[in-house]
Amino acid sequence: MAFITANWNPLGEAFYRKTELYEMCWTLRDGLRDSLVAAAPYGGPIALLREPLRRSPSSRPQLEIYSASGVGIASFPWKSGPVVQLGWTVSDELLCIQEDGSVLIYDLFGSFKRHFSMGQEVVQTQVLEAKVFHSPYGTGVAIVTGSSRFTLATNIDDLKLRRLPEVPGLQGKPSCWVVLTQDRQTKVLLSNGLDLYIVDNTSCTAVVPPGLSPQAGSVVHMSVSFSYKYLALFTDSGHLWTGTSNLFTCLSVCLPVCLCIYQPLYLSLCLTRCRRPKSQQPSVVLMWDRLLLVAGVCNDTIQFPLEDPCVLIGELDGVRIISSTNQELLQEVPLVCQDIFKIASMAPGALLLEAHREYEKLSQKADEYLREIKEQSMLGEAVKQCVEAAGHEYDTNTQKSLMRAASFGKCFLTDFSPDQFVSTCRELRVLNSVRESSVGLPLTHAQLVYRQFYPLAIEICRYLKIPDYQGVSRVLKHWASCKVQQKDLSDEAIARAVCVKVGDSPGVSYSDIAARAYECGRTELAIKLLDFEARSGEQVPLLLKMKRSQLALCKAVESGDTDLVYTVVSYLKNEMNRGDFFMTLRNQPVALSLYRQFCKLQEQETLKDLYNQDDDHQELANYYVTASYKEKRLESRLSLLQSAVDEYNKAKNEFAAKATEDEMRLLRFQRKLDDEKGAGLLGLYWWLKLKSLAEKEEWEELEKFSKSKKSPIGYLAFVEVCMKCNNKYEAKKYVSKVTPEQKVKAHLAVSDLEGAADAAIERRNEAEMGAVLSRCSASDRLVIDRLNRARAGAAKK
Amino acid sequence: MAAHLSYGRVNLNILREAARKELREFLDKCAGSKAIVWDEYLTGPFGLIAQYSLLKEHEVEKMFTLKSGRLPSADVKNIIFFVRPRLELMDIIAENVFSEDKHHSSRDFHILFVPRRSMLCEQRLKEQGVLGSFINIDEYILDLIPYDGDLLSMEYESAFRECYLENDQTSLYHTAKGLMTLQALYGTIPQIYGKGDCARHVANMMLRMKREFAGTQNQILPVFDTLLLLDRNVDLLTPLATQLTYEGLIDEIYGINNGYVKLPPEKFAQKKQGEASKDLPTEPKKLQLNSAEELYAEIRDKNFNAVGAALSKKAKIISAAFEERHNAKTVGEIKQFVSQLPHMQAARSSLANHTSIAELIKDITTSEAFFDNLTVEQEFMTGVDTDKVNTYIEDCIAQKDPLIKILRLVCMQSVCNNGLKQKVLDYYKREILQTYGYEHILTLNNLEKGGLLKPQTSSRNNYPTIRKTLKLWMEDANEQNPNDISYVYSGYAPLSIRLTQVLARPGWRSIEEVLKMLPGPHFEERQQLPSGLHKKRQQGENRTTLVFFLGGVTYAEIAALRFLSQMEDSGMEYIIATTKLVNGTTWIKSLMDRPESQTP
């Protein structure tokens, strides 16, 4: 207690302290050497992979997951490809980035969740280096490939790969790089030789940090602060530059005099959250093989010797130092703690603490101290300081003495609000209980939940009075998601257990729980759980996935969301045969009408079938009427209108039937008039001229005439007239010009069986093939065989 | 920019600001310069939310209209499609994306669906092979658009048709969602009343959505006391009648679109001195009409016959104000006069505009054709000779007057007679088909399906009962100084508004019989408020009701509701919401089917 300042080290105006958090529970045979280590921020878990690049299948590396205090959580042999980088997501999932660009995701307990790839071309070029970063969008991954290109994914849960523009002159990997997120944009800052570049989605820009002279050499290390606000650069000549991460402002440049010139192994920015009168001053933590060094803004440094290889983890308010034996927190001593504990401090908090100490000793000096504070009317301030300092202290005894002092001081105040005191008590109790080495340092209730300390988590939520929606509900949801994976319990038992516990707590999505159950292969359980879901829309995707499409359709209709109904309908359409599909729709009028709307726009034919199935004669008739207007040819138009008449009659819509008949009569009459006046007369003229030319055997004239205009009577007439005049040679000239429908007839007219057969086969027309066959005699074996084969082929289809 | 939205009882600017914020957020998601490709239908509604200046602030440099073929060249980083979720539009987008020169440009594509994403559309884009080309696919939930200080519209044109002809309730889902958004901003509405099938459906969805969001308690003090949901098919008569308020007539004659009207330019020609006014402008004159314009706010809801007097009174006030300058003696007085000049000049130009519009309308309303038409409408509404073929309609058909005019009259007769005798109905239909063409058989079928036109069934005509009970016809409607809502149709009190009025006082229980005659169920629901949010009403403080017309509302109906809000003893203020602002013509048009004919 008396030596609370024993581990304080001055740095400029500030003090830094290194506090031991844990003696690690793990026993590592070879320390942390040759291992990939990743620890999640906020006191999260630690992942360890020994010799990650070892390729021999005989000795697979072991992947181990520990709590922050070194309690083993999972351990399994790594069977996949060589790993370049490990990292943790914001929700404590472990990312393993492999050389071939695939990223494997594991949960906290080492079970595989899913994987994704950083792009196809990476398989060839390989990942040289990778980084996991956190942005407002979530957790992201950045890689640099063998072809010196960067690829970014800003949020792995909504994967969109961004290939950044080329960096001029970059060969292999840059000497160092970091990912920055600024103004909602993610960028890469990299150093190549003497140059620094910022690469964003669209461009690559060279940058020069203000205040760093070119003589300082090239940047070999860089680090960005936890909040992405500050940046530190270390050059090969030993200069250390600190500034804002937008590279606008330089805060300090430390000269090589006070630093070792050898390259540090690690660089980390350390910031404190305490309220300094001026601005927050970043300091930089550098680590060499045997030395840890804190560099402040004014060439001042603190040095700590290291015995063991360590790993540094940047936190919001300090740096965690993990070695194979223990774990320490290096942070700036919060201002309020300095005020109270600084030697010979006369701050009101310090006096109050002293007063309480004397009081416990039953010494009258307590009164003297108290009087002194009260004379300056600083008692309120003193209590506040003690409470605040207690919150910053890690040691429970120190916390206690500070809180007692505060409580003592409070007795002499009449109108002091107890809120801060009460909430600090609560928070300290929670923090202390989670810092127990068996739990291992998680700081927020969410992290607690992910580690499956459910009862504790719920207690904490209630205790801290977190609204149910954000607190207890989330814990329950997580609990339920785990519960459904318990293989030793029956579906019935689990569903009941979940329902009893979760009830209708606000914000718990039964669909999510059910989805989890389905993922674990428990479809029946998933369906049981879905029954509890109030939001029908939420149930649909999972039901479809589980192939409960009928139920999905019901739920989609229930939700009223028509797009959701369309989703299910189009799914059903692909999944079922047409008959079943129609029957299903028939039982769901809403879905049926929507499908009709879709067909109206996209599949007119299907629309007809739908009306047919429902015996909706009125709509069917309307359909034919609409269709008739799309027909160019009068005959087809009339036949559609006739269908409309039939359907109107069936629908007992006499008026419409009658009106349609009238329309047909009118159309026919119009045609008759047209025929008589227009095309009819022209045709007659062609017939007359054709016949007279043929009879006069003026074949050249006839050919010219045939080419003068498109014949209104077609060209079969030419063939036939020529044959009538016994001129097969001339007749053949016109065979090629007849319409496809008349091809066979024309060939037959000139007795060209082979040509006729070809045409019939090409048109796949059974009747025509038959017609050709009937003209064949026994000598035409080849043609007969061909036709028979073609007919057999057509019959199969 | 949109200050007039915040003048009313409910500050609708909050809704507009929320919509603008969301738009800005989306635009910022696409970093760099942008070009927007617009689904043309959306430009009108968007104009009510954001002007070009807002888009420009967010690096929108170019705007195009969505059409097939190649996108126009523009040196921008992002191309954003603003579209409704419609399949035919997806095909056009796919064509645009395909014809993009892959080698020379690296423009990023984005889609913003309004008002909602659609899986069907995304599926279509996937089939077309372009889904992967889009960096962002997002939705911009724009259900209810603030139109004026007391008016919200979804600008969903096909809502009535979809609901009543096609049994497609997409618009109702959007309505329910829109009402949830509204409640998120203005507090839970404790009481919901409704009449009609669609109203029931919307209320059900709202209650369901509320259950689904249980837990996220809305802690906003409710602004609305009551929500009234009304199906348009409960009152088919009102939109068929010719509106006789100033605004209603502007809409009937020239059509108001998204708050703008286009007028024949002749009357607005600026006559400058010394300049021969030979070249009359040929472009139509485009005017914005809303309550931001003081004079318009004053006269829009008046019966047209009272507009002349109002305008001349205003003219006197303005010229008197200008005369003030002669009385201004001291420097201080002159300064004060000058400071008022801009306001006075604006008032004068506003007066000139509306005088011109009133003249245009007067030319029409004083015509014989208008008078004859109105006479027949009023005969139908009072129940005179609704059971036989009307000679005026016969004459109009014979003269081949516009078809929509005929359809409005025939439907009106059918509604006022609770269906036409088969013989009469067939006669009209035959006449229409023979005069206007057989293809209109589809339209006639639609009107029958929608209930606007129907054969009389055995049950007796109940329209007279409805008319008498609800006092739909007032003999002595006072157009100049109205004392009843019937002034908006010079005698006819809109049924929908009577229902609203009766609900406020003495309550629907008094008209149970009539409610049963109108289609669809009527109902009442309550939504629980968290304790502490119950309003403590001040003495004499008015209650606020949101009236939602599912399937469209006319300007005359809005005028009638505004009149009720202003009545001193009504104790109720109304905010109006609708799927679309309609009049008889646009409404009937939305129900027509015109097959495109291929000449045989």
Contacts between the chains, C-beta under 8 A, distances in Angstrom:
chain1	res1	chain2	res2	distance
A	160	B	135	7.1
A	184	B	28	7.3
A	185	B	31	6.3
A	201	B	31	6.8
A	202	B	31	7.9
A	202	B	32	6.5
A	202	B	77	6.8
A	468	B	215	7.2
A	469	B	215	5.0
A	469	B	216	6.6
A	473	B	215	7.4
A	504	B	214	7.0
A	505	B	215	7.5
A	506	B	214	5.4
A	506	B	215	1.8
A	506	B	216	7.0
A	507	B	215	4.8
A	507	B	216	7.4
A	534	B	211	5.5
A	534	B	212	5.3
A	534	B	214	7.3
A	535	B	212	4.2
A	536	B	208	7.9
A	558	B	208	8.0
A	559	B	208	7.8
A	560	B	169	6.9
A	560	B	172	7.1
A	560	B	173	4.7
A	560	B	176	6.6
A	560	B	201	7.4
A	560	B	204	7.9
A	560	B	205	4.4
A	560	B	208	7.5
A	561	B	173	5.7
A	562	B	168	7.0
A	562	B	169	6.6
A	562	B	170	4.2
A	562	B	173	5.8
A	563	B	85	7.5
A	563	B	116	6.7
A	563	B	117	7.4
A	563	B	118	4.9
A	563	B	119	5.6
A	563	B	120	6.6
A	563	B	170	7.9
A	564	B	119	7.8
A	566	B	118	7.4
A	566	B	119	6.5
A	566	B	120	4.7
A	567	B	119	4.5
A	567	B	120	7.5
A	570	B	119	8.0
A	570	B	120	6.9
A	570	B	123	6.6
A	589	B	167	7.0
A	590	B	167	7.1
A	590	B	169	6.9
A	593	B	166	6.2
A	593	B	167	3.7
A	593	B	168	5.8
A	594	B	168	5.9
A	594	B	170	8.0
A	596	B	166	7.3
A	597	B	162	7.9
A	597	B	166	5.8
A	597	B	168	5.2
A	598	B	120	7.4
A	601	B	87	6.0
A	601	B	88	7.1
A	602	B	87	6.6
A	618	B	445	7.3
A	622	B	442	5.9
A	622	B	445	5.8
A	625	B	439	7.8
A	625	B	441	6.4
A	625	B	442	6.2
A	625	B	595	7.2
A	626	B	442	6.7
A	626	B	593	7.5
A	626	B	595	5.0
A	628	B	595	7.9
A	629	B	439	6.7
A	629	B	595	3.7
A	629	B	596	6.5
A	629	B	597	4.9
A	629	B	598	6.6
A	630	B	595	7.5
A	630	B	596	7.7
A	630	B	598	6.1
A	631	B	598	6.6
A	631	B	600	7.2
A	632	B	598	4.9
A	632	B	599	7.6
A	632	B	600	6.0
A	633	B	600	6.4
A	634	B	600	4.4
A	637	B	600	5.7
A	655	B	426	5.1
A	655	B	429	6.2
A	655	B	430	7.6
A	656	B	441	6.1
A	656	B	445	7.3
A	659	B	429	7.4
A	659	B	430	6.9
A	659	B	433	5.4
A	659	B	438	6.6
A	659	B	441	6.0
A	660	B	438	7.5
A	660	B	441	7.3
A	662	B	438	7.6
A	663	B	438	4.1
A	666	B	438	7.7
A	667	B	600	7.3
A	671	B	600	7.6
